[in-house]
Amino acid sequence: MSIDKTSLAAGELNRRLILLKEVVADEDGSTAPIDTDPIVWAKVQPLSAEESYRFGHVSGQISHKITIRHRDDAAFTKLHSMQLENTGRIFRLVGKPYSPEEGQRSLIMTALELTEDAI
């Protein structure tokens, strides 16, 4: 019996993420994230971290690989313009989600974790 290495075990998806969609808040064009309905289970893996010294203070940036089960519903058609939240941590998606096996099993996204100085 062969094991399908592209399938996702339920235990791997151990982070509960809430989708946040940016909406225009006021006439001045400012945006604010709001909760959207979908809550997804995900696997969150750090990819890289860097610090820089700019304008008199240190700022950091952490990138992550986020894997979720594939979904076809309309809320996921514009994932690249959304943010994800997990227990107070905010992740801004960078680029478009893709399916590594070009099937209907999973979606992989690259995201930057927004730190206090990056918000």
HELIX and SHEET records of a PDB file:
HELIX    1   1 ALA A   10  GLU A   12  5                                   3    
HELIX    2   2 ALA A   74  PHE A   76  5                                   3    
HELIX    3   3 LEU A   79  SER A   81  5                                   3    
HELIX    4   4 GLU A  116  ALA A  118  5                                   3    
SHEET    1   A 7 ARG A  15  VAL A  24  0                                        
SHEET    2   A 7 THR A  31  ARG A  54 -1                                        
SHEET    3   A 7 HIS A  57  ARG A  69 -1                                        
SHEET    4   A 7 SER A 106  LEU A 114 -1                                        
SHEET    5   A 7 ARG A  89  TYR A  98 -1                                        
SHEET    6   A 7 MET A  82  ASN A  86 -1                                        
SHEET    7   A 7 ARG A  15  VAL A  24 -1                                        
END                                                                             
